[in-house]
Amino acid sequence: RNFEDNFDTLQESQWQIEHYIPTDHPEYPFVSYQRLTSQPNVFVENGNLHIVPKLQNELMSDHNLAIETGSLDLTDGCTRNECSKVAFGSDILPPIVSGRLTSIPFAFTYGVVYIRAKIPRGDWLYPELLLVPLFKKFVGEKALASILKVVRISDVVAGFKDFTGWNVDQRCYDGGPYKTTEFVRDELSDDFHEFSLHWTPDAIKLFVDNTMYMDSNVWWADPCYKDIESDFRSSLRDYRHLSLGVAAGGSLFPDSIVTDAGHAKPWRNGDAKASLKFWQNKTLWLPTWTAPSLLIDYVKVVALE
């Protein structure tokens, strides 16, 4: 089965606009995915899909205290299990409202995905152009590894200082990675580029504008595949569907990272106060969000099966 959307309109028969709090997200971003109506954050305009991250406190009545003391109720229209949250102590509400779409009717195994997009510009923002398993089998590191990323911000982007090595995420899936090219973040966010993922039974290859920047042999012997009690290896053949969105913060970024302006990452991965520390640092990162939206011109999938 093949799939194509040029985003002349928002085809809700093809896409589910997510509306939930992603507490089970394997990278723990500091976001909620919402379908906003009065100030839409997911919409089509001039032939492009726009996914626009916003500040949660600006959508609430008490701008100053809402994130740290308020509540968030997404029950009406919620698309997953986690639909509400009450701030308590350092466990604040997700400070960023973002958008995410999932290709509910379409899923495939093996093929090539093409996405022409303009990625967000701003510290701690990253695009989510993903192939997500149709049925969730794993948690933790293996759940993250089971998600195939059409663009891997940790590998394609060198805009952050000390962010040129292989990220520890997806090390189950990154057997024998071979990075061939490095791109600069600002170049990718200045204009549209075509990102593609080539998924075969033996390898996963990632491209930007037909230039390969990652070649990964999925059968490389590593801890996940050595676990004979696990069916992780066979799960790489499972059907996956498309998921498109924008995320902020979370565990994607290594603790050692330094921004272009020389600012250290304000939170540490695994810290219970990570989201709060990110939020308290907004005077440094918010001014860098000069073009925070993800724009997508088209999505095409040529499936092998």
Buried (B, 14 or more C-beta within 10 A) or exposed (E): EEBEBBBEEBEEEBBBBBBBBBEEBBBBBBBBBBBBEEEBBBBBEEEBBBBBBBBBBEBBEEEEEBBBBBEBEBEEEBBBEBBEBEBEEEEBBBBBBBBBBBBBEBBBBBBBBBBBBBBBBBBBBBBBBBBBBBEEBBEEBBBBBBBBBBBBBBBBBBBBEEBEEBBEBBBBBBBEBEBEEEBEBEEBBEEBBBBBBBBEEEBBBBBBEEEBBBBBEBBBEBEBBEEEEBEBBEBBEBBBBBBBBBBBBBBBBBEEBEBEEEBEBBBEBEEEBBBBBBBBBBEBBEEBBEBBBBBBBBBBBBBEE
